[in-house]
Amino acid sequence: MREAATPAQRLRRVLLTVGPGAFWLVLFVLIPTLIVLVVSLMSRGSLGQPVPPFGLHNYVRFFSDPLFLEIIGRSLWIGLWSTLLVILLGYPLAFYIAQSRYKEVLLLLVVIPFFTNFLIRVYAWIVVFQKEGLLNAFITAFGLPPAELLPSTLAVYVATVYTYLPFFVLPLYAAVERIDWSLLEAAYDLGARPVRAFFEAIFPQTLPGLLAGFLLVFIPAVGTFVIADLLGGGKVTLVGNLIQLQFGSAQNWAFGSAASMVLMAMVLLGLWLYARTQGERGLDRLV
């Protein structure tokens, strides 16, 4: 009979298995987050450096200024609509890939953009949308006047959808691969029409992948700043651009840290809602 492990052995086992990951998280996630939190409670010095006194004045300024609230609203709006466009494109695409004979090739095509640097991919859209770019060349070929596509909100939407589409397709594809199609046949046998059969038998099985993909797209879309900076030309300011500006030319690290904590709180709220939804779904299955 195997002897029970002593407390020292259990501690050693925990340190060997969980220890490296926990050390990494504490060193590169927890400690930097605490530093940003402390800096967000400080004031701006004469040279832009964070200095005492401590207080909530940066957060009060953020939520009391209509300009910053407008930036938050614009970030949420663009993030939400970009995510909805990604869902409209990615949902049928994931089903098509899962049912295709060439799914390996199609999955490779989905992930190929990851082999190119993100910044280069954004610059490629400048070539497409600029006045002498590919899109205007196509438009003028039909005798139409060239469109002012750069800088514009449309360019930001298109580049955002293009950039984050794979982040939605991959988790949804994994969910589609696990679908029990016999439930669809049972729904047909019970007299359900195709649309109702889909939403009753198939759609609920894709919800975990759908919710995961939604978060993987919505969270970075809200916080992005490179796409808005290059394709928006300063006309489309998002919360990510605001944070970059505070840590850059504005030299106000304290206020930039406060804006970062607000964005982080928004992200954590979304993750909490997702975890709670998944927990309730798990309880429903048990019941």
Backbone hydrogen bonds, N-H to C=O, Kabsch-Sander energy under -0.5 kcal/mol:
donor,donor_aa,acceptor,acceptor_aa,energy
10,R,6,T,-2.5
11,L,7,P,-2.4
12,R,8,A,-2.3
13,R,9,Q,-2.3
14,V,10,R,-2.3
15,L,11,L,-2.5
16,L,12,R,-2.0
17,T,13,R,-1.8
18,V,14,V,-2.3
19,G,14,V,-1.4
22,A,18,V,-2.7
23,F,19,G,-3.0
24,W,20,P,-2.2
25,L,21,G,-2.3
26,V,22,A,-2.6
27,L,23,F,-2.6
28,F,24,W,-2.7
29,V,25,L,-1.8
30,L,25,L,-2.5
31,I,26,V,-2.5
33,T,29,V,-1.9
34,L,30,L,-2.4
35,I,31,I,-2.2
36,V,32,P,-2.5
37,L,33,T,-2.3
38,V,34,L,-2.4
39,V,35,I,-2.7
40,S,36,V,-2.2
41,L,37,L,-0.7
41,L,38,V,-1.0
42,M,39,V,-1.7
43,S,51,V,-3.4
45,G,49,Q,-3.1
48,G,45,G,-1.3
51,V,43,S,-2.8
55,G,41,L,-2.2
60,V,56,L,-2.4
61,R,57,H,-2.4
62,F,58,N,-2.1
63,F,59,Y,-2.4
64,S,60,V,-1.3
65,D,61,R,-1.2
69,L,65,D,-1.8
70,E,66,P,-2.3
71,I,67,L,-1.8
72,I,68,F,-2.2
73,G,69,L,-2.6
74,R,70,E,-2.7
75,S,71,I,-2.5
76,L,72,I,-2.6
77,W,73,G,-2.5
78,I,74,R,-2.9
79,G,75,S,-2.5
80,L,76,L,-2.7
81,W,77,W,-2.6
82,S,78,I,-2.4
83,T,79,G,-1.9
84,L,80,L,-2.4
85,L,81,W,-2.3
86,V,82,S,-2.2
87,I,83,T,-2.4
88,L,84,L,-2.4
89,L,85,L,-1.8
90,G,86,V,-3.6
91,Y,87,I,-2.5
93,L,89,L,-1.0
94,A,90,G,-2.5
95,F,91,Y,-1.5
96,Y,92,P,-2.5
97,I,93,L,-2.6
98,A,94,A,-2.2
99,Q,95,F,-1.8
100,S,96,Y,-0.8
100,S,97,I,-0.7
103,K,100,S,-0.7
106,L,102,Y,-2.4
107,L,103,K,-2.8
108,L,104,E,-1.9
109,L,105,V,-2.0
110,V,106,L,-1.7
111,V,107,L,-1.9
112,I,108,L,-1.3
114,F,111,V,-1.6
115,F,112,I,-2.4
116,T,113,P,-1.6
121,R,117,N,-1.9
122,V,118,F,-1.8
123,Y,119,L,-2.3
124,A,120,I,-1.8
125,W,121,R,-0.9
125,W,122,V,-0.7
126,I,122,V,-0.8
127,V,123,Y,-1.3
128,V,124,A,-1.2
129,F,125,W,-2.7
130,Q,126,I,-2.2
133,G,130,Q,-2.5
134,L,127,V,-1.1
135,L,128,V,-1.9
136,N,128,V,-0.5
137,A,133,G,-1.8
138,F,134,L,-1.9
139,I,135,L,-2.1
140,T,136,N,-2.9
141,A,137,A,-1.0
142,F,139,I,-1.5
143,G,140,T,-1.9
144,L,139,I,-1.4
149,L,129,F,-0.5
149,L,147,A,-1.3
152,S,231,L,-1.7
156,V,152,S,-1.3
157,Y,153,T,-2.4
158,V,154,L,-2.6
159,A,155,A,-2.4
160,T,156,V,-2.2
161,V,157,Y,-2.7
162,Y,158,V,-2.5
163,T,159,A,-2.4
164,Y,160,T,-2.3
165,L,161,V,-1.2
168,F,164,Y,-0.7
168,F,165,L,-1.2
169,V,165,L,-2.3
170,L,166,P,-2.1
172,L,168,F,-1.6
173,Y,169,V,-2.8
174,A,170,L,-1.9
175,A,171,P,-1.5
176,V,172,L,-2.6
177,E,173,Y,-2.2
178,R,174,A,-0.6
178,R,175,A,-0.8
179,I,176,V,-1.5
181,W,179,I,-1.0
183,L,180,D,-1.4
184,L,181,W,-0.6
185,E,181,W,-1.5
186,A,182,S,-2.2
187,A,183,L,-2.0
188,Y,184,L,-2.1
189,D,185,E,-2.3
190,L,186,A,-1.5
191,G,188,Y,-1.6
192,A,187,A,-2.4
197,A,193,R,-3.2
198,F,194,P,-2.2
199,F,195,V,-2.2
200,E,196,R,-2.1
201,A,197,A,-2.5
202,I,197,A,-0.7
202,I,198,F,-1.7
203,F,198,F,-3.0
205,Q,202,I,-0.9
206,T,202,I,-0.9
206,T,203,F,-1.2
207,L,203,F,-0.6
207,L,204,P,-0.7
210,L,206,T,-2.6
211,L,207,L,-3.1
212,A,208,P,-2.2
213,G,209,G,-2.5
214,F,210,L,-2.3
215,L,211,L,-2.1
216,L,212,A,-2.4
217,V,213,G,-1.3
218,F,214,F,-3.3
219,I,215,L,-2.0
221,A,217,V,-1.9
222,V,218,F,-2.1
223,G,219,I,-1.6
224,T,220,P,-1.0
229,D,225,F,-2.1
230,L,226,V,-2.6
231,L,227,I,-2.6
232,G,227,I,-0.6
232,G,228,A,-1.0
234,G,228,A,-0.7
235,K,232,G,-2.1
237,T,235,K,-0.6
238,L,236,V,-0.6
240,G,222,V,-0.5
240,G,224,T,-0.6
242,L,238,L,-2.0
243,I,239,V,-2.2
244,Q,240,G,-2.3
245,L,241,N,-2.4
246,Q,242,L,-2.0
247,F,243,I,-2.0
248,G,244,Q,-1.1
250,A,245,L,-2.5
251,Q,245,L,-0.5
251,Q,248,G,-0.7
252,N,246,Q,-2.9
253,W,48,G,-1.3
256,G,252,N,-2.4
257,S,253,W,-2.3
258,A,254,A,-1.8
259,A,255,F,-2.4
260,S,256,G,-2.0
261,M,257,S,-2.3
262,V,258,A,-2.0
263,L,259,A,-2.2
264,M,260,S,-2.5
265,A,261,M,-2.3
266,M,262,V,-1.9
267,V,263,L,-2.0
268,L,264,M,-2.8
269,L,265,A,-2.2
270,G,266,M,-1.9
271,L,267,V,-2.3
272,W,268,L,-2.5
273,L,269,L,-2.4
274,Y,270,G,-2.1
275,A,271,L,-2.7
276,R,272,W,-2.6
277,T,273,L,-2.4
278,Q,274,Y,-2.6
279,G,275,A,-2.3
280,E,276,R,-2.5
281,R,277,T,-2.1
282,G,278,Q,-2.1
283,L,279,G,-2.1
284,D,280,E,-2.3
285,R,281,R,-1.9
286,L,282,G,-1.7
287,V,283,L,-2.4
